[in-house]
Amino acid sequence: MKQDKVKYDFKAFGQAIKEARKAKGISRNQLADRLNITPRYIASIENSGQHPSLQIFYELVTFLDVSVDQFFFPVKTPDKTTQRRQLDELLNGVEETDLVIVTDTVKGIQKAKEAREAGE
């Protein structure tokens, strides 16, 4: 008996790849060169939801720090979203002494949020 298979729609994945690529300031040509594929293949993944090969899928998510949990397990909250993974990567390049600025900025955001919520 033939079993019906649900075909995964890669459009959301393509959009996430596009956003992550742009967030890193990388052009399609640069990404394509890095992965040894054509820029047109990247464009097809990003814009049309073309199914990448497993190897290209792996290289895209690891290089661009994209969490795949959000696509395969949308109901389950991932340990870290793509944005948090990208922020972690950026923070890895910052000197420990400069992290004081980042920490104080986040604390300021939290205080502003608490003040807004208290005023509502």
C-alpha positions as CSV (number, residue, x, y, z in Angstrom):
1,M,0.0,0.0,0.0
2,K,1.4,3.4,-1.0
3,Q,1.8,5.8,1.8
4,D,1.0,9.5,1.3
5,K,4.1,11.6,2.1
6,V,3.9,15.2,3.3
7,K,6.2,17.3,1.2
8,Y,8.0,19.9,3.2
9,D,7.7,23.5,1.9
10,F,11.2,25.1,2.0
11,K,10.0,28.7,1.5
12,A,10.3,29.6,5.2
13,F,13.7,28.1,5.3
14,G,14.8,30.0,2.2
15,Q,13.6,33.3,3.8
16,A,15.5,32.5,7.0
17,I,18.7,31.8,4.9
18,K,18.2,35.1,3.1
19,E,17.8,37.1,6.4
20,A,20.7,35.4,8.0
21,R,22.9,36.0,5.0
22,K,22.0,39.7,4.9
23,A,22.5,40.0,8.7
24,K,26.1,38.7,8.2
25,G,26.6,41.3,5.4
26,I,27.3,38.6,2.8
27,S,26.2,38.8,-0.8
28,R,24.8,35.8,-2.7
29,N,28.0,35.7,-4.7
30,Q,30.1,35.5,-1.6
31,L,28.0,32.8,-0.1
32,A,28.0,30.9,-3.3
33,D,31.8,31.1,-3.6
34,R,32.1,29.9,0.0
35,L,29.9,26.9,-0.7
36,N,31.2,26.2,-4.2
37,I,27.8,26.6,-5.8
38,T,26.2,29.1,-8.1
39,P,24.6,32.3,-6.9
40,R,21.5,31.2,-8.9
41,Y,21.2,28.1,-6.7
42,I,21.3,30.4,-3.6
43,A,18.6,32.7,-5.1
44,S,16.4,29.7,-5.9
45,I,16.7,28.4,-2.3
46,E,16.0,31.9,-0.9
47,N,13.2,33.0,-3.2
48,S,11.5,29.9,-4.5
49,G,12.0,27.5,-1.7
50,Q,14.1,25.1,-3.8
51,H,15.1,22.0,-1.8
52,P,18.8,22.2,-1.2
53,S,20.9,19.0,-1.1
54,L,21.5,17.7,2.4
55,Q,25.2,18.8,2.1
56,I,24.2,22.4,1.1
57,F,21.5,22.5,3.7
58,Y,24.1,21.5,6.4
59,E,26.6,24.1,5.1
60,L,24.0,26.9,5.0
61,V,22.7,26.3,8.5
62,T,26.1,25.9,10.1
63,F,27.8,28.8,8.3
64,L,24.8,31.2,8.8
65,D,24.0,29.9,12.3
66,V,20.4,29.2,11.5
67,S,18.4,27.0,13.9
68,V,16.5,24.3,12.0
69,D,14.3,23.4,15.0
70,Q,12.0,26.2,14.1
71,F,11.2,24.6,10.8
72,F,11.1,20.9,11.7
73,F,9.6,21.3,15.2
74,P,7.5,24.5,15.1
75,V,5.5,23.6,18.1
76,K,8.5,22.9,20.2
77,T,10.5,26.0,21.4
78,P,14.1,25.7,20.3
79,D,16.9,26.0,22.9
80,K,18.1,29.0,21.0
81,T,16.5,30.8,18.1
82,T,18.5,31.7,15.0
83,Q,18.7,35.3,16.3
84,R,20.1,34.2,19.6
85,R,22.6,31.9,17.9
86,Q,23.8,34.8,15.7
87,L,24.0,37.1,18.7
88,D,26.1,34.5,20.6
89,E,28.4,34.3,17.6
90,L,28.8,38.1,17.5
91,L,29.5,38.2,21.3
92,N,32.2,35.6,20.9
93,G,34.2,38.2,18.9
94,V,33.9,40.9,21.6
95,E,36.6,41.4,24.3
96,E,35.5,40.5,27.8
97,T,35.9,44.1,29.0
98,D,33.6,45.3,26.3
99,L,30.8,42.9,27.4
100,V,30.1,45.3,30.3
101,I,28.6,47.7,27.7
102,V,26.4,44.9,26.3
103,T,25.3,43.8,29.7
104,D,24.4,47.3,30.8
105,T,22.5,47.9,27.5
106,V,20.4,44.8,28.1
107,K,19.8,45.8,31.7
108,G,18.6,49.2,30.5
109,I,16.2,47.5,28.0
110,Q,14.9,45.4,30.8
111,K,14.3,48.4,33.1
112,A,12.6,50.3,30.3
113,K,10.3,47.3,29.7
114,E,9.5,47.0,33.4
115,A,8.7,50.7,33.6
116,R,6.4,50.5,30.5
117,E,4.6,47.5,32.0
118,A,4.2,49.2,35.3
119,G,2.7,52.3,33.6
120,E,0.1,50.3,31.7
